[in-house]
Amino acid sequence: MRSALNHAVRAARGVRWYVRELTDESAYDRYVARLREERADADVPSRREFERMRTDRQEADPRQGFRCC
């Protein structure tokens, strides 16, 4: 029984990781980790500020495509 539960938990973690990567939900986590690695004393933007910066950057770059709404 314990083995089946361990397999289910492991599978759920794998699905969660996959969905976060697929939807780019983990972008903020990667950004914060890299920022802390490169400049430990830097101010870390909030998730909202990060999303705003990312959206502004995407809209400024014509190679990123466009947003419909």
FENWOVEN-V918457 format. One record per residue. N is the residue number from 1. RES is the residue in one small letter. PSI is psi in whole degrees, 0 to 359 (none if undefined). NEAR is the number of other ideal C-beta (glycine too) atoms within 12 Angstrom. D_LAST is the distance of its C-alpha to the last C-alpha in whole Angstrom. Layout:
n | res | psi | near | d_last
N | RES | PSI | NEAR | D_LAST
N | RES | PSI | NEAR | D_LAST
This chain:
n | res | psi | near | d_last
1 | m | 317 | 7 | 48
2 | r | 322 | 8 | 47
3 | s | 319 | 9 | 47
4 | a | 321 | 10 | 44
5 | l | 318 | 11 | 42
6 | n | 319 | 12 | 42
7 | h | 320 | 13 | 41
8 | a | 318 | 14 | 38
9 | v | 317 | 14 | 37
10 | r | 319 | 14 | 37
11 | a | 318 | 14 | 35
12 | a | 320 | 14 | 32
13 | r | 320 | 14 | 32
14 | g | 317 | 14 | 31
15 | v | 317 | 14 | 29
16 | r | 315 | 16 | 27
17 | w | 314 | 16 | 27
18 | y | 314 | 14 | 26
19 | v | 318 | 14 | 23
20 | r | 321 | 17 | 22
21 | e | 320 | 15 | 23
22 | l | 319 | 12 | 21
23 | t | 0 | 12 | 17
24 | d | 25 | 16 | 18
25 | e | 333 | 17 | 19
26 | s | 2 | 18 | 22
27 | a | 319 | 22 | 21
28 | y | 317 | 24 | 22
29 | d | 318 | 18 | 25
30 | r | 320 | 17 | 26
31 | y | 313 | 24 | 25
32 | v | 316 | 22 | 27
33 | a | 316 | 14 | 30
34 | r | 320 | 16 | 30
35 | l | 316 | 19 | 30
36 | r | 329 | 15 | 33
37 | e | 317 | 12 | 35
38 | e | 319 | 12 | 34
39 | r | 93 | 11 | 35
40 | a | 332 | 12 | 36
41 | d | 3 | 8 | 36
42 | a | 148 | 13 | 33
43 | d | 133 | 12 | 30
44 | v | 123 | 20 | 28
45 | p | 156 | 16 | 24
46 | s | 167 | 13 | 23
47 | r | 321 | 17 | 20
48 | r | 316 | 11 | 18
49 | e | 320 | 16 | 19
50 | f | 314 | 24 | 19
51 | e | 323 | 18 | 15
52 | r | 316 | 15 | 15
53 | m | 317 | 19 | 17
54 | r | 317 | 22 | 15
55 | t | 316 | 17 | 12
56 | d | 318 | 14 | 14
57 | r | 319 | 16 | 16
58 | q | 320 | 18 | 13
59 | e | 333 | 16 | 12
60 | a | 339 | 13 | 15
61 | d | 111 | 13 | 17
62 | p | 341 | 9 | 16
63 | r | 343 | 9 | 18
64 | q | 354 | 13 | 15
65 | g | 201 | 9 | 13
66 | f | 162 | 12 | 9
67 | r | 137 | 12 | 6
68 | c | 332 | 5 | 4
69 | c | none | 3 | 0
